[in-house]
Amino acid sequence: MTDSLLCYYLPMSTTIGEHPLSEQVTPERPAPERKEPTYVFTEKQVAEKSEIARRFLETRGRLNANVEKANNFLVKRFYNLDHNAYLEGTLPAKTKELMGLVASACLRCDDCIVYHAIHAYRLGVTRAEQEESLNVALVIGGSIVIPHLRRAYELLEELYG
């Protein structure tokens, strides 16, 4: 077999656009526009509202500066991929941040939970929307998510009151 295999053994051509299930970008079907989301709040406003957010943003900034000093090409590519995944597109940035919040809770990554909860808040996501998303994470992830849920609720309390 000359084609490489994709998950579930769907044949995947090594040539772009030849896969029978792929969506092709054509003049009739252009690629979705991607643009930076419009934030309701700045990081500074979030940091002023929440001590948890302030500590997280300061620590993340300091640690990212160390990573940037390494000038690692692969890390830069991954950061670029991550940034572009959360741009406005076919799915709104708010939806993507809530998806990130659910995945982060299921993976039990407290830093990731805080990151996505902050960005969702900055985009104008309501507390009820964040809480409902965390309910989905609890159902998918099970009781092991509960300690992370507690910390997420502590952040939501600081942000929303």
N, C-alpha and C positions, 0 to 999 in steps of 0.2 A: 504494500500500500504506500503510495507516494505522499498522500496527505498526512499531516500530523493530526493527532487526535485531541479533541476538546473534551471537557467533562461530559460524562454520560455517553462517550463514544460518538458524538456528533462529528462527522468529518469536517475538518477545517482546512481550507486551502491556504497555502502559504502566499498566495497572490491576493492582494486586496480586491474586494468586490466580487470574487468568484464563489464565495460560500453561498449555498442555496438559501440559507436562513438570514443572511446579513442584510441590513438595511443599507441601501446605496444612497450616497449623496449625489443628487442630480439637480439640474436647474428647477425641475418640478418639485423636488423634495430637498431643499437646502438643509445644511447642517443647522441645528438650533443655535440661536444667538446666545452667546455667553457674555455676561457682563458682571461687574462688581455689584454686590448687593448694596442696597441703601440702608444704612444703619440709623436707628432711631436714637441710640445713645453711643457716645464715644467710650473708649476704654477708660479714660480719665473719669468720666461720670460714673461708670460702673465701680471703679476703684473707690470713689468717694462714698458710694452707697453701701459697699460691702467690704468688710475687713478680709473675709475669705478670698474674695475676688482680688483685692489689692495685693495680698501676699502671693497669690497664684501668679498674677500678671507680672509682678516684680521678679519673682523667682524664674518664671518662664523666660522673661527678657534676658536676665543674666545668664541663664544656662544656654539659651539660643546663641548668645554672643560667643560663648566658648565653642559651640558647634560651628558657627560661621568662620571662626579663626582657623579651623582645620581645613577649610576650603576644599571639602570633599565633594567631588563631582556627583557621585551617586546620591549622597544625602541631598544635595541641591535639586537633583532631578525628582527625588521623592517629594520634597517640600513643594516643588512646583506642581506635581501631580495632585497632591493633597489640596493645595490652594485652588486649583482649577476645578476639582471635583465639587467644591462648595459654591461655585459661582452660580448666579441666576442662569437658568437654562429652561429646558422642558419642565423640570421640577423647580419650584421656587426654592430659594436659598433657605427659607424658614423650614420647609419640609426636609431638606437635606440635613439641616442642623438637628432637627428632632430625630431623624434616622441615625445620625451620629451619636446622639445622646442615648438612644436605645441600644445601639451596638456597644457603646462604651460601658454601659451598665451591665450588659450581658457578659462582657469581657472582664468586668470588675476592675476597670482602670479609673481610679479616682481622679487623676489629672485630666484624663480625657472627658470624664463626666463634667468636671468643672469647666473645662474649655468649651464644650458644646452648650452647656447651660448658659454660660456667659454670652456666647455668640447668639444663641437663640433669644436671650433677653435683649441684646443689642438690636436685634432685627425686629423687635416688637412682639415676639411670641408671648402669649399670656401665661400666667402661672398655671391655669387649668390645663392648657395645652401641654406644658412641660410635665405636669403631674400625670396626665393621661398617657403620655409617652413612657414615663417611668413605670406605669402600670403594665404596659405591654412588655417592657424589659423584665419585670418581675415574673410575668407569666412565662415568658420564653426562658429566662435564666434560672428561675426557681428561687428557693429560699436563700441560696447563697448570695443573692443580689441585695438582700435586706440591709446588711451593714453599709453598703454603698448608697442605698436608697436613703438611709438616715442622714448621711453626710450631704447628699444632694438636696434633701429637704431643708437642711440647715442653711445652705447657700440660698435656696429659693426664698426662705424666710427673710434673709438679709436683703435680697434684691427686691422682693415684692411686698414684704411686710405682712 
